[in-house]
Amino acid sequence: MGPRMFPLLLLGIFTVLLMDEGDRVRTAKLIRSCYQCAHFDGYRCRSGLKKCWKFNLMTHNRSCSTEHYYYTDRITGRALYRYTRLSCKVCEEGMVQVFHDLLKETFCCSHDNLCNNGNINLDTTLKFGVGVDNMTDLITHK
């Protein structure tokens, strides 16, 4: 294999790996697609909703991350929803107190592509539990 054939070989490998043909292509199962948004306010993404991807090969890095941020009200002691962050980063589920009045709740999902949906939080849906999976019209292509 000459030095000019190696870039062509890499181009062919990445074309096959990154092609999204649904269930017809076996390699589509090797890549996990997730939503990415730095500031989702419960109804729409304020920073531009995008898609990110990661390799779906390792057992510890195959999930999409959804982080809900809550402020705690000092008078009532209740946690009030603030915003959500969606990403492809490595995920650890749980709840962490970031500051004295800011809580971060993290969810991980690995059952499907684009499973980290910002509308999953039932506190922010227009009708309780209705309209949980319709984020596809909000994606901006830049």
DSSP file (Angstrom, degrees, kcal/mol; ACC not computed):
  #  RESIDUE AA STRUCTURE BP1 BP2  ACC     N-H-->O    O-->H-N    N-H-->O    O-->H-N    TCO  KAPPA ALPHA  PHI   PSI    X-CA   Y-CA   Z-CA
    1    1 A M              0   0    0      0, 0.0     5,-0.0     0, 0.0     0, 0.0   0.000 360.0 360.0 360.0 121.4    0.0    0.0    0.0
    2    2 A G    >>  -     0   0    0      1,-0.1     4,-1.0     4,-0.0     3,-0.8  -0.224 360.0-102.1 -78.8 171.0    1.6    3.2   -1.1
    3    3 A P  T 34 S+     0   0    0      0, 0.0    -1,-0.1     0, 0.0     0, 0.0   0.734 121.3  54.6 -67.2 -21.4    1.5    6.5    0.7
    4    4 A R  T 3> S+     0   0    0      1,-0.2     4,-0.6     2,-0.1     0, 0.0   0.677 102.6  56.8 -85.3 -16.9   -1.3    7.9   -1.6
    5    5 A M  H <> S+     0   0    0     -3,-0.8     4,-2.1     1,-0.2    -1,-0.2   0.759  91.1  71.2 -84.2 -24.9   -3.6    4.9   -0.9
    6    6 A F  H  X S+     0   0    0     -4,-1.0     4,-2.3     1,-0.2     5,-0.2   0.910  97.0  48.1 -62.6 -45.5   -3.7    5.4    2.9
    7    7 A P  H  > S+     0   0    0      0, 0.0     4,-2.3     0, 0.0    -1,-0.2   0.879 111.9  51.5 -62.3 -34.5   -5.8    8.6    2.9
    8    8 A L  H  X S+     0   0    0     -4,-0.6     4,-2.1     2,-0.2    -2,-0.2   0.883 108.7  50.7 -67.7 -37.3   -8.2    6.9    0.5
    9    9 A L  H  X S+     0   0    0     -4,-2.1     4,-2.2     2,-0.2    -1,-0.2   0.927 111.5  47.6 -64.1 -45.1   -8.5    3.9    2.8
   10   10 A L  H  X S+     0   0    0     -4,-2.3     4,-2.5     1,-0.2     5,-0.2   0.898 110.1  52.8 -62.7 -40.5   -9.2    6.1    5.8
   11   11 A L  H  X S+     0   0    0     -4,-2.3     4,-1.9     1,-0.2    -1,-0.2   0.904 110.1  48.2 -61.3 -41.7  -11.8    8.1    3.8
   12   12 A G  H  X S+     0   0    0     -4,-2.1     4,-1.8     2,-0.2    -2,-0.2   0.895 111.5  49.6 -66.3 -40.2  -13.6    4.8    2.9
   13   13 A I  H  X S+     0   0    0     -4,-2.2     4,-2.3     1,-0.2    -2,-0.2   0.935 113.3  45.3 -65.1 -46.7  -13.6    3.6    6.5
   14   14 A F  H  X S+     0   0    0     -4,-2.5     4,-2.3     1,-0.2    -1,-0.2   0.829 109.8  55.8 -68.8 -30.9  -15.0    6.8    7.9
   15   15 A T  H  X S+     0   0    0     -4,-1.9     4,-0.7    -5,-0.2    -1,-0.2   0.922 111.5  43.3 -64.8 -42.8  -17.6    7.0    5.1
   16   16 A V  H  < S+     0   0    0     -4,-1.8     3,-0.4     1,-0.2    -2,-0.2   0.899 116.1  48.0 -69.0 -40.8  -18.9    3.5    6.0
   17   17 A L  H  < S+     0   0    0     -4,-2.3    -2,-0.2     1,-0.2    -1,-0.2   0.875 115.8  42.2 -68.6 -37.5  -18.8    4.2    9.8
   18   18 A L  H  < S+     0   0    0     -4,-2.3     2,-0.3    -5,-0.2    -1,-0.2   0.453  84.9 111.3 -93.6  -0.3  -20.6    7.6    9.7
   19   19 A M     <  -     0   0    0     -4,-0.7     2,-0.8    -3,-0.4     6,-0.0  -0.596  56.0-151.8 -78.5 134.0  -23.3    6.7    7.2
   20   20 A D        +     0   0    0     -2,-0.3     3,-0.1     1,-0.1    -1,-0.1  -0.831  35.9 147.6-109.5  93.8  -26.7    6.6    8.8
   21   21 A E    >   -     0   0    0     -2,-0.8     3,-1.1     1,-0.4     2,-0.2   0.116  51.6-126.8-113.3  18.4  -28.9    4.2    6.9
   22   22 A G  T 3  S-     0   0    0      1,-0.2     3,-0.5     2,-0.1    -1,-0.4  -0.504  72.0 -17.7  75.9-137.7  -31.1    2.9    9.7
   23   23 A D  T 3  S+     0   0    0     -2,-0.2    -1,-0.2     1,-0.2     6,-0.1   0.547 122.6  77.8 -84.2  -7.7  -31.3   -0.8   10.3
   24   24 A R  S <  S+     0   0    0     -3,-1.1     2,-0.5     1,-0.1    -1,-0.2   0.831  90.5  57.1 -70.8 -30.1  -30.0   -1.7    6.8
   25   25 A V    >   -     0   0    0     -3,-0.5     3,-0.9     1,-0.1     4,-0.3  -0.881  68.7-153.7-108.4 128.8  -26.4   -1.0    7.7
   26   26 A R  G >  S+     0   0    0     -2,-0.5     3,-1.4     1,-0.2     4,-0.2   0.818  92.0  64.0 -68.6 -30.4  -24.8   -2.9   10.6
   27   27 A T  G >  S+     0   0    0      1,-0.3     3,-1.5     2,-0.2     4,-0.3   0.692  84.3  75.1 -70.5 -17.4  -22.3   -0.1   11.2
   28   28 A A  G X  S+     0   0    0     -3,-0.9     3,-0.8     1,-0.3    -1,-0.3   0.753  88.6  61.2 -65.7 -21.8  -25.0    2.4   12.2
   29   29 A K  G <  S+     0   0    0     -3,-1.4    -1,-0.3    -4,-0.3    -2,-0.2   0.632  92.6  66.2 -76.6 -14.0  -25.3    0.5   15.5
   30   30 A L  G <  S+     0   0    0     -3,-1.5    26,-4.2    -4,-0.2     2,-0.5   0.591  95.7  64.0 -82.4 -11.3  -21.7    1.4   16.3
   31   31 A I  E <   -A   55   0A   0     -3,-0.8     2,-0.5    -4,-0.3    24,-0.2  -0.959  68.6-154.3-121.1 129.6  -22.5    5.1   16.6
   32   32 A R  E     -A   54   0A   0     22,-3.1    22,-1.8    -2,-0.5     2,-0.4  -0.882   9.6-153.9-101.4 127.3  -24.8    6.7   19.2
   33   33 A S  E     +A   53   0A   0     -2,-0.5    81,-3.3    20,-0.2    82,-0.4  -0.847  18.7 174.7-100.9 138.0  -26.5   10.0   18.3
   34   34 A C  E     -A   52   0A   0     18,-2.9    18,-2.8    -2,-0.4     2,-0.2  -0.911  32.9-105.0-135.4 161.2  -27.5   12.4   21.0
   35   35 A Y  E     -A   51   0A   0     -2,-0.3     2,-0.4    81,-0.2    16,-0.2  -0.618  30.4-158.0 -81.7 150.2  -29.0   15.9   21.3
   36   36 A Q  E     +A   50   0A   0     14,-2.6    14,-2.4    -2,-0.2     2,-0.3  -0.982  25.1 147.8-134.1 122.4  -26.6   18.7   22.4
   37   37 A C  E     -B   86   0B   0     49,-2.2    49,-2.3    -2,-0.4     3,-0.3  -0.950  32.4-158.1-154.1 130.4  -27.8   21.9   24.0
   38   38 A A  E    S+     0   0B   0     -2,-0.3     2,-0.3     1,-0.3    -1,-0.1   0.790  89.8  22.7 -81.6 -27.4  -26.2   24.1   26.5
   39   39 A H  E     +     0   0B   0     46,-0.1     7,-3.0     9,-0.1     8,-0.6  -0.772  63.7 171.1-145.9  96.1  -29.4   25.8   27.8
   40   40 A F  E     -BC  84  45B   0     44,-3.0    44,-2.6    -2,-0.3     5,-0.2  -0.930  15.8-162.6-104.2 118.8  -32.8   24.1   27.3
   41   41 A D        -     0   0    0      3,-2.1     4,-0.1    -2,-0.6    -1,-0.1   0.352  53.3 -89.4 -89.1   7.7  -35.4   26.1   29.2
   42   42 A G  S    S+     0   0    0      2,-0.2     3,-0.1    42,-0.1    -1,-0.1   0.079 122.3  42.1 109.2 -22.6  -38.1   23.3   29.3
   43   43 A Y  S    S+     0   0    0      1,-0.4     2,-0.3    82,-0.1    76,-0.1   0.639 121.7   0.5-123.3 -35.0  -39.7   24.3   26.0
   44   44 A R  S    S-     0   0    0     74,-0.1    -3,-2.1    -5,-0.0     2,-0.6  -0.979  73.4 -97.5-153.8 163.2  -36.9   25.1   23.5
   45   45 A C  B     -C   40   0B   0     -2,-0.3     3,-0.4    -5,-0.2     4,-0.3  -0.750  25.5-167.4 -87.6 123.1  -33.2   25.3   23.3
   46   46 A R  S    S+     0   0    0     -7,-3.0    -6,-0.1    -2,-0.6    -1,-0.1   0.685  85.8  46.7 -83.4 -19.0  -31.9   28.8   23.8
   47   47 A S  S    S-     0   0    0     -8,-0.6    -1,-0.2     1,-0.1    -7,-0.1   0.277 126.2 -80.2-107.8  11.1  -28.4   28.1   22.5
   48   48 A G        -     0   0    0     -3,-0.4     2,-0.4    -9,-0.2   -10,-0.2   0.678  41.8-115.0  92.0 108.8  -29.2   26.1   19.3
   49   49 A L  B     +g  139   0C   0     89,-0.6    91,-2.4    -4,-0.3     2,-0.2  -0.618  45.1 168.2 -77.7 126.3  -30.2   22.4   19.4
   50   50 A K  E     -A   36   0A   0    -14,-2.4   -14,-2.6    -2,-0.4     2,-0.4  -0.758  32.4-115.2-128.5 173.8  -27.6   20.3   17.6
   51   51 A K  E     -A   35   0A   0     -2,-0.2     2,-0.3   -16,-0.2   -16,-0.2  -0.932  27.5-174.8-111.9 139.8  -26.8   16.6   17.3
   52   52 A C  E     -A   34   0A   0    -18,-2.8   -18,-2.9    -2,-0.4     2,-0.3  -0.850   7.1-154.7-124.3 166.3  -23.6   15.0   18.6
   53   53 A W  E     -A   33   0A   0     -2,-0.3     2,-0.3   -20,-0.2   -20,-0.2  -0.942  10.8-177.8-140.1 160.2  -22.3   11.5   18.2
   54   54 A K  E     -A   32   0A   0    -22,-1.8   -22,-3.1    -2,-0.3     2,-0.2  -0.974  40.3 -89.4-151.3 158.1  -20.0    9.1   19.9
   55   55 A F  E     -A   31   0A   0     -2,-0.3     3,-0.3   -24,-0.2   -24,-0.3  -0.539  28.3-149.4 -73.0 137.3  -18.8    5.5   19.3
   56   56 A N        +     0   0    0    -26,-4.2   -25,-0.1    -2,-0.2     6,-0.1  -0.282  69.2  98.2-101.7  44.5  -21.1    2.9   20.8
   57   57 A L        +     0   0    0     -2,-0.2    -1,-0.2     4,-0.2     2,-0.2   0.857  63.2  67.1-101.6 -44.1  -18.4    0.4   21.5
   58   58 A M  S    S-     0   0    0     -3,-0.3     3,-0.3     3,-0.2     0, 0.0  -0.485  72.6-134.8 -84.8 152.2  -17.3    0.7   25.1
   59   59 A T  S    S+     0   0    0      1,-0.2     3,-0.5    -2,-0.2    -1,-0.1   0.794 101.5  47.6 -77.0 -27.5  -19.6   -0.3   28.0
   60   60 A H  S    S+     0   0    0      1,-0.2    31,-0.3     2,-0.1    -1,-0.2   0.570 113.6  45.4 -91.1  -7.6  -18.9    2.8   30.1
   61   61 A N  S    S+     0   0    0     -3,-0.3    -1,-0.2     1,-0.1    -3,-0.2  -0.120  80.0  96.6-127.3  37.5  -19.3    5.5   27.4
   62   62 A R        +     0   0    0     -3,-0.5     2,-0.3    -6,-0.1    -1,-0.1   0.325  62.3  93.2-110.3   9.6  -22.4    4.6   25.5
   63   63 A S        -     0   0    0     -3,-0.2     2,-0.3    28,-0.1    47,-0.2  -0.695  65.4-130.2-106.9 156.9  -25.0    6.8   27.1
   64   64 A C  E     -D  109   0B   0     45,-2.8    45,-1.8    -2,-0.3     2,-0.4  -0.753  29.0-129.1 -96.3 149.8  -26.4   10.3   26.4
   65   65 A S  E     -DE 108  87B   0     22,-2.3    22,-2.1    -2,-0.3     2,-0.4  -0.846  22.4-177.5-111.2 136.0  -26.5   12.8   29.2
   66   66 A T  E     -DE 107  86B   0     41,-2.4    41,-3.1    -2,-0.4     2,-0.6  -0.983   9.1-170.8-127.6 118.3  -29.4   15.0   30.4
   67   67 A E  E     -DE 106  85B   0     18,-2.8    18,-2.7    -2,-0.4     2,-0.4  -0.944   3.7-163.9-115.6 117.4  -28.7   17.3   33.3
   68   68 A H  E     -DE 105  84B   0     37,-3.2    37,-3.2    -2,-0.6     2,-0.4  -0.847   8.0-153.7 -98.1 133.3  -31.5   19.2   35.0
   69   69 A Y  E     -DE 104  83B   0     14,-3.1    13,-2.8    -2,-0.4    14,-1.0  -0.915  13.2-175.0-110.0 134.0  -30.6   22.2   37.2
   70   70 A Y  E     -DE 103  81B   0     33,-2.6    33,-3.2    -2,-0.4     2,-0.4  -0.964  17.7-143.8-127.6 142.0  -32.9   23.3   40.1
   71   71 A Y  E     -DE 102  80B   0      9,-2.7     9,-3.7    -2,-0.4     2,-0.5  -0.867  21.8-133.1 -97.4 139.5  -32.8   26.2   42.5
   72   72 A T  E     - E   0  79B   0     29,-2.1     2,-0.5    -2,-0.4     7,-0.2  -0.822  13.5-133.8 -94.9 130.5  -33.9   25.6   46.0
   73   73 A D     >  -     0   0    0      5,-3.0     4,-2.4    -2,-0.5     5,-0.2  -0.708   9.2-152.9 -81.4 122.9  -36.3   28.1   47.5
   74   74 A R  T  4 S+     0   0    0     -2,-0.5    -1,-0.1     1,-0.2    -2,-0.0   0.815  90.4  50.2 -69.3 -29.9  -35.1   29.0   51.0
   75   75 A I  T  4 S+     0   0    0      1,-0.1    -1,-0.2     3,-0.1    -2,-0.0   0.949 126.5  21.1 -75.0 -49.5  -38.6   29.9   52.3
   76   76 A T  T  4 S-     0   0    0      2,-0.1    -2,-0.2     0, 0.0    -1,-0.1   0.730  93.4-132.8 -92.9 -23.3  -40.5   26.7   51.2
   77   77 A G     <  +     0   0    0     -4,-2.4     2,-0.2     1,-0.3    -3,-0.1   0.586  59.4 136.2  80.9   9.7  -37.5   24.4   50.8
   78   78 A R        -     0   0    0     -5,-0.2    -5,-3.0    -6,-0.0     2,-0.6  -0.597  57.6-120.7 -91.3 152.5  -38.7   23.2   47.4
   79   79 A A  E     - E   0  72B   0     -7,-0.2     2,-0.4    -2,-0.2    -7,-0.3  -0.831  27.4-158.4 -92.6 123.8  -36.6   22.6   44.3
   80   80 A L  E     - E   0  71B   0     -9,-3.7    -9,-2.7    -2,-0.6     2,-0.1  -0.879  22.8-111.2-107.5 132.9  -37.7   24.8   41.4
   81   81 A Y  E     + E   0  70B   0     -2,-0.4   -11,-0.2   -11,-0.2     3,-0.1  -0.348  39.6 167.6 -63.7 136.0  -36.7   23.9   37.8
   82   82 A R  E     -     0   0B   0    -13,-2.8     2,-0.3     1,-0.4   -12,-0.2   0.750  53.5 -42.8-113.1 -63.8  -34.2   26.3   36.2
   83   83 A Y  E     - E   0  69B   0    -14,-1.0   -14,-3.1   -41,-0.1    -1,-0.4  -0.962  45.4-122.5-161.3 174.1  -32.9   24.7   32.9
   84   84 A T  E     -BE  40  68B   0    -44,-2.6   -44,-3.0    -2,-0.3     2,-0.4  -0.951  10.5-153.9-128.1 145.8  -31.5   21.5   31.3
   85   85 A R  E     - E   0  67B   0    -18,-2.7   -18,-2.8    -2,-0.3     2,-0.4  -0.989  10.6-163.3-120.5 126.8  -28.2   20.8   29.6
   86   86 A L  E     +BE  37  66B   0    -49,-2.3   -49,-2.2    -2,-0.4     2,-0.3  -0.893  23.3 147.6-109.7 137.8  -28.1   18.0   27.0
   87   87 A S  E     - E   0  65B   0    -22,-2.1   -22,-2.3    -2,-0.4   -52,-0.2  -0.962  53.9-122.3-159.0 174.3  -24.8   16.5   25.9
   88   88 A C        +     0   0    0     -2,-0.3     3,-0.1   -24,-0.2   -52,-0.1   0.247  68.4 124.8-103.2   7.5  -22.8   13.5   24.6
   89   89 A K  S    S-     0   0    0      1,-0.2    -2,-0.1   -24,-0.1     2,-0.1  -0.171  77.5 -76.5 -71.5 164.8  -20.3   13.5   27.5
   90   90 A V        -     0   0    0      1,-0.1     2,-0.4   -28,-0.0    -1,-0.2  -0.370  58.6-139.2 -60.7 135.7  -19.6   10.5   29.7
   91   91 A C        -     0   0    0    -31,-0.3     2,-0.4    -3,-0.1   -29,-0.1  -0.825  26.3-177.2-114.2 137.0  -22.5   10.3   32.2
   92   92 A E        -     0   0    0     -2,-0.4    14,-0.1    15,-0.1     2,-0.0  -0.974  28.0-135.0-126.0 116.0  -22.8    9.5   35.9
   93   93 A E        +     0   0    0     -2,-0.4     2,-0.3    12,-0.1    14,-0.2  -0.328  54.9  76.2 -70.2 149.7  -26.4    9.3   37.2
   94   94 A G  E    S-F  106   0B   0     12,-1.7    12,-3.2     2,-0.0     2,-0.4  -0.865  72.8 -78.9 145.5-175.8  -27.3   11.0   40.4
   95   95 A M  E     -F  105   0B   0     -2,-0.3     2,-0.4    10,-0.2    10,-0.2  -0.990  38.0-177.9-127.0 132.2  -28.0   14.3   42.1
   96   96 A V  E     -F  104   0B   0      8,-2.7     8,-3.2    -2,-0.4     2,-0.9  -0.975  28.1-130.0-130.9 140.3  -25.3   16.8   43.2
   97   97 A Q  E     -F  103   0B   0     -2,-0.4     6,-0.2     6,-0.2     3,-0.1  -0.825  25.0-177.8 -90.5 109.3  -25.5   20.1   45.1
   98   98 A V        -     0   0    0      4,-1.8     2,-0.2    -2,-0.9    -1,-0.2   0.947  68.8  -2.3 -74.9 -50.6  -23.4   22.4   42.9
   99   99 A F  S    S-     0   0    0      3,-1.3     3,-0.4     0, 0.0    -1,-0.0  -0.643  93.8 -82.2-126.0-174.0  -23.8   25.5   45.1
  100  100 A H  S    S+     0   0    0      1,-0.2     3,-0.0    -2,-0.2    -2,-0.0   0.759 130.3  22.1 -67.6 -22.1  -25.7   26.1   48.3
  101  101 A D  S    S+     0   0    0      1,-0.1   -29,-2.1   -30,-0.0     2,-0.5   0.259 108.5  84.7-127.1  12.7  -28.9   26.8   46.3
  102  102 A L  E     -D   71   0B   0     -3,-0.4    -4,-1.8   -31,-0.2    -3,-1.3  -0.971  52.8-170.6-123.1 121.4  -28.3   25.0   43.0
  103  103 A L  E     -DF  70  97B   0    -33,-3.2   -33,-2.6    -2,-0.5     2,-0.5  -0.857   7.8-155.7-108.1 143.9  -28.9   21.2   42.5
  104  104 A K  E     -DF  69  96B   0     -8,-3.2    -8,-2.7    -2,-0.4     2,-0.5  -0.982   6.5-169.5-120.3 122.1  -27.9   19.2   39.4
  105  105 A E  E     -DF  68  95B   0    -37,-3.2   -37,-3.2    -2,-0.5     2,-0.4  -0.952  10.0-159.8-111.7 124.9  -29.8   16.0   38.6
  106  106 A T  E     -DF  67  94B   0    -12,-3.2   -12,-1.7    -2,-0.5     2,-0.4  -0.902   8.3-172.1-114.2 131.2  -28.2   13.8   35.9
  107  107 A F  E     -D   66   0B   0    -41,-3.1   -41,-2.4    -2,-0.4     2,-0.4  -0.930   6.5-158.8-116.4 143.6  -30.0   11.2   33.8
  108  108 A C  E     -D   65   0B   0     -2,-0.4     2,-0.4   -43,-0.2   -43,-0.2  -0.965   8.9-175.8-119.8 138.6  -28.3    8.7   31.4
  109  109 A C  E     +D   64   0B   0    -45,-1.8   -45,-2.8    -2,-0.4     6,-0.1  -0.999  19.5 159.0-134.9 139.7  -30.0    6.9   28.6
  110  110 A S        +     0   0    0     -2,-0.4    -1,-0.1   -47,-0.2     3,-0.1   0.186  51.5  97.1-139.6  15.4  -28.6    4.3   26.2
  111  111 A H  S    S+     0   0    0      1,-0.1     2,-0.3     4,-0.0   -48,-0.0   0.719  93.3   0.8 -83.7 -20.0  -31.7    2.6   24.9
  112  112 A D  S >  S-     0   0    0    -79,-0.1     3,-0.8   -80,-0.0     2,-0.2  -0.975  82.5 -83.1-158.0 164.4  -32.0    4.5   21.6
  113  113 A N  T 3  S+     0   0    0     -2,-0.3   -79,-0.2     1,-0.2   -81,-0.1  -0.509 112.5  15.0 -71.5 148.1  -30.5    7.2   19.5
  114  114 A L  T 3  S+     0   0    0    -81,-3.3    -1,-0.2    -2,-0.2   -80,-0.2   0.855  82.7 141.3  55.2  41.0  -31.5   10.8   20.4
  115  115 A C    <   +     0   0    0     -3,-0.8     2,-1.7   -82,-0.4    -2,-0.1   0.631  41.5  88.4 -88.7 -13.8  -32.8    9.6   23.8
  116  116 A N        +     0   0    0     -7,-0.1     2,-0.5   -51,-0.1   -81,-0.2  -0.626  62.3 173.3 -86.1  85.7  -31.6   12.6   25.8
  117  117 A N    >   -     0   0    0     -2,-1.7     3,-1.4     1,-0.1     4,-0.2  -0.797  34.0-147.0 -98.2 129.5  -34.7   14.6   25.3
  118  118 A G  G >  S+     0   0    0     -2,-0.5     3,-0.7     1,-0.3    -1,-0.1   0.704  96.3  65.3 -68.5 -19.0  -35.1   17.9   27.2
  119  119 A N  G 3  S+     0   0    0     13,-0.3    -1,-0.3     1,-0.2     5,-0.1   0.389  73.5  92.6 -83.7   4.3  -38.9   17.4   27.4
  120  120 A I  G <   +     0   0    0     -3,-1.4     2,-0.6     4,-0.1    -1,-0.2   0.800  60.7  93.8 -68.7 -27.8  -38.5   14.4   29.6
  121  121 A N    X   -     0   0    0     -3,-0.7     3,-1.5    -4,-0.2     4,-0.3  -0.546  66.8-156.8 -68.4 113.2  -38.8   16.5   32.7
  122  122 A L  T 3  S+     0   0    0     -2,-0.6     3,-0.4     1,-0.3     7,-0.2   0.617  83.9  72.9 -72.0 -11.7  -42.5   16.4   33.5
  123  123 A D  T 3  S+     0   0    0      1,-0.2    -1,-0.3     5,-0.1    -2,-0.1   0.709 102.0  42.1 -71.2 -18.3  -42.4   19.6   35.5
  124  124 A T  S <  S+     0   0    0     -3,-1.5    -1,-0.2    -5,-0.1    -2,-0.2   0.453  83.7 111.4-112.2  -1.8  -42.0   21.6   32.2
  125  125 A T        -     0   0    0     -3,-0.4     6,-0.1    -4,-0.3     3,-0.1  -0.426  69.7-127.2 -74.4 150.9  -44.5   20.0   29.8
  126  126 A L  S    S+     0   0    0      4,-0.3     2,-0.4     1,-0.2    -1,-0.1   0.941 101.2  23.7 -62.9 -48.2  -47.5   22.0   28.8
  127  127 A K  S >  S-     0   0    0      3,-0.5     3,-2.4    -3,-0.0    -1,-0.2  -0.952 112.0 -87.8-114.9 141.2  -49.9   19.2   29.7
  128  128 A F  T 3  S-     0   0    0     -2,-0.4     3,-0.1     1,-0.3    -5,-0.1  -0.246 107.3 -11.4 -56.5 112.8  -48.7   16.7   32.3
  129  129 A G  T 3  S+     0   0    0     -7,-0.2     3,-0.4     1,-0.2     2,-0.4   0.445 106.5 120.0  80.4   1.0  -46.8   14.0   30.4
  130  130 A V    <   +     0   0    0     -3,-2.4    -3,-0.5     1,-0.2    -4,-0.3  -0.801  68.3  20.6-101.7 140.3  -48.0   15.1   26.9
  131  131 A G  S    S+     0   0    0     -2,-0.4     3,-0.4    -6,-0.1    -1,-0.2   0.871  73.4 143.9  78.4  38.0  -45.6   16.1   24.2
  132  132 A V        +     0   0    0     -3,-0.4   -13,-0.3     1,-0.2    -2,-0.1   0.808  68.4  38.1 -81.4 -29.2  -42.6   14.4   25.6
  133  133 A D  S    S+     0   0    0      1,-0.1     2,-0.9   -15,-0.1     3,-0.3   0.161  80.6 104.0-113.4  20.4  -40.9   13.2   22.4
  134  134 A N        +     0   0    0     -3,-0.4    -1,-0.1     1,-0.2     3,-0.1  -0.575  35.5 116.2-106.3  73.9  -41.4   16.0   19.8
  135  135 A M    >   +     0   0    0     -2,-0.9     3,-1.4     1,-0.1     4,-0.3   0.376  46.1  95.4-109.8   0.5  -38.0   17.7   19.6
  136  136 A T  G >  S+     0   0    0     -3,-0.3     3,-0.8     1,-0.3    -1,-0.1   0.796  81.1  54.0 -68.7 -27.7  -37.2   16.9   16.0
  137  137 A D  G 3  S+     0   0    0      1,-0.2    -1,-0.3    -3,-0.1    -2,-0.1   0.551  99.9  64.8 -81.6  -3.9  -38.5   20.3   14.6
  138  138 A L  G <  S+     0   0    0     -3,-1.4   -89,-0.6     2,-0.1     2,-0.3   0.479  72.6 113.7 -94.7  -2.6  -36.3   22.2   17.0
  139  139 A I  B <   -g   49   0C   0     -3,-0.8     2,-0.5    -4,-0.3   -89,-0.2  -0.533  51.7-156.3 -76.8 130.3  -32.9   21.1   15.5
  140  140 A T        -     0   0    0    -91,-2.4     2,-0.7    -2,-0.3   -89,-0.2  -0.899   5.8-146.6-105.0 133.6  -30.9   23.8   13.9
  141  141 A H              0   0    0     -2,-0.5   -91,-0.1     1,-0.1   -92,-0.0  -0.890 360.0 360.0-102.3 113.7  -28.4   22.9   11.2
  142  142 A K              0   0    0     -2,-0.7    -1,-0.1   -94,-0.0   -92,-0.0   0.372 360.0 360.0-113.2 360.0  -25.4   25.2   11.3
